[in-house]
């Protein structure tokens, strides 16, 4: 039997109109929702920081045996086939590279947020994390291919873009329809369906959570507007990049390949490419399939390291 998300009897479950209040209440209190740790926020801030040293990152890794094990697994993975096996954390960080190591630490930090909840909750959140990690990897790759910003911040924005869905999974009662809506494939109607059922949507919930936990403004705007990047002003390019990555990821995860995906049909691509030359747009189209395949491989590798 699936354990409830909340420990209140079913007879006392709130009405749909009050679910929104439950979801957004006390988002900054650790006892009501597993907020990002200070270390995770710090690690996310290190991405693309040229002043970060290997010794500094290794020091963070050594504080937690689970994280240290994940770094060593990643460093000794098939991605480094033929290399001598290593057993020391700093060597693992060096082999992975600072950026890859920081991405792994960020992912594990998000996963740690919900690992004290019942198995059913963890399973739903793991589904969301797989999607978010794929979007993060894809956004990072597309950032390089499109020369849009820096790949590190794009990764972090992609990783956190659906954090509101995680919040809702943890805080909503064990309602099968709500759980299916939160963890199922996103469509054009997803946001409205969430508002109809819960009284709010995952973009608004996630942005509220991000503000209360003092995440950067750019991340807040991505979380809030990744379903409507045309409405964004301050960080439109990053929001549009993650929005496009999200749409592509949804397509690939349902159909298991990118064949046949047409960027022209993506409503967010014109927002991303509004100042591009035809040559730049053509180059982006040409590298898309390769970028998606690499993102899929990187996602699978990182998920194995997190197990």
WOLIN-V716177 format. One record per pair of residues at least 4 apart in sequence whose C-alpha atoms are under 6 Angstrom apart, sorted by the first residue. I is the first residue (numbers start at 0). J is the second residue. D is the distance in whole Angstrom. If there is no record, write none. Layout:
<<I/J/D> <I/J/D>>
//
This chain:
<<3/173/5> <4/172/5> <4/173/5> <5/172/6> <15/196/6> <15/197/5> <16/198/6> <18/197/5> <19/197/5> <19/198/5> <19/199/6> <20/24/6> <22/167/6> <22/170/6> <26/208/6> <27/211/6> <29/33/5> <29/34/6> <33/112/5> <39/105/6> <39/108/5> <46/151/5> <47/151/6> <57/89/5> <60/66/6> <60/67/5> <61/67/6> <69/304/5> <69/305/6> <71/91/6> <72/76/6> <72/304/6> <73/304/5> <74/91/5> <74/95/6> <75/84/6> <92/96/6> <95/99/6> <95/100/6> <121/125/6> <124/165/6> <128/132/6> <131/158/5> <132/158/5> <133/137/6> <133/298/6> <134/138/6> <134/157/5> <134/244/6> <134/245/6> <135/154/4> <135/157/4> <135/158/5> <136/294/5> <137/141/6> <137/244/6> <137/294/5> <138/142/6> <138/153/6> <138/241/6> <138/244/5> <139/150/4> <139/153/5> <139/154/5> <140/290/6> <141/145/6> <142/146/6> <142/147/5> <142/150/5> <145/283/6> <156/160/6> <156/218/5> <157/241/6> <160/222/4> <162/205/5> <163/201/4> <163/202/6> <163/204/5> <163/205/4> <164/201/5> <167/171/5> <179/183/5> <185/189/6> <190/200/6> <193/197/6> <193/200/5> <194/198/4> <194/199/4> <194/200/5> <201/205/6> <202/222/5> <202/223/4> <203/223/6> <206/219/5> <206/222/6> <206/223/5> <209/214/5> <209/219/6> <220/224/6> <221/225/5> <221/238/5> <224/228/5> <225/238/6> <225/242/5> <228/238/6> <228/239/5> <231/235/5> <235/239/6> <236/271/6> <239/271/5> <241/245/6> <243/267/6> <244/248/6> <248/252/6> <251/255/5> <251/256/5> <251/257/5> <269/273/5> <275/279/6> <294/298/6>>
//
